[in-house]
Amino acid sequence: MSPLSCPICKKPVPPRPENTAFPFCSRRCRAVDLGKWLGEEYRMPDRQSDESEDELPPGSHPDRQREDA
């Protein structure tokens, strides 16, 4: 297994039992990462305006069967 590198400064990261800032190399890098989240530098992509989490595409509802009439 290769050693992990800090996502902020790329230095090697000591294993979790001896590093309270894991997965970062230090408390400083951990704070820098938190600051990026709070400053909204990290973002999740937005959904398309026509998409909704609770909706299925038309004609694909699992409880409805197509009527061939």
C-alpha positions in Angstrom: 0.0 0.0 0.0 1.4 3.4 -1.0 1.5 6.2 1.6 -1.3 8.7 1.4 -0.5 12.3 0.4 -2.2 15.4 2.0 -4.9 16.7 -0.4 -3.9 20.3 0.5 0.0 20.3 0.4 0.7 16.9 -1.0 3.1 15.9 1.8 3.0 12.3 3.1 0.3 11.7 5.7 1.1 9.6 8.8 -1.4 6.8 9.6 -4.6 7.5 11.6 -3.4 6.2 15.0 -0.5 8.7 15.1 -2.2 11.6 13.3 -5.3 13.4 14.7 -5.6 15.5 11.5 -6.0 12.4 9.2 -6.5 12.5 6.2 -4.5 15.7 6.3 -0.8 16.0 7.3 -1.5 18.7 9.9 -4.1 20.7 11.7 -3.2 23.6 9.5 -4.0 21.7 6.3 -7.2 20.5 7.9 -8.2 24.1 8.7 -7.3 25.2 5.1 -9.7 22.6 3.8 -12.5 23.7 6.1 -11.9 27.2 5.0 -12.4 26.2 1.4 -15.7 24.5 2.2 -16.9 27.5 4.2 -15.8 29.9 1.5 -17.7 27.8 -1.1 -14.6 27.0 -3.2 -15.8 23.3 -3.3 -19.1 22.9 -5.1 -21.3 20.1 -6.2 -22.7 20.3 -9.7 -26.3 21.7 -9.9 -29.1 19.6 -11.3 -30.7 20.6 -14.5 -33.7 22.8 -14.0 -36.0 20.2 -15.7 -34.8 17.4 -13.4 -36.3 16.6 -10.1 -35.1 14.1 -7.5 -38.6 12.8 -6.9 -39.7 12.5 -10.5 -39.2 9.8 -13.1 -39.1 10.4 -16.8 -42.5 10.3 -18.5 -43.7 6.8 -19.2 -41.3 5.0 -16.8 -43.4 4.9 -13.7 -42.9 1.4 -12.2 -46.5 1.1 -10.8 -48.1 1.9 -14.1 -48.3 -0.4 -17.1 -48.8 0.7 -20.6 -52.2 0.0 -21.9 -52.2 -1.3 -25.5 -55.7 -0.4 -26.7 
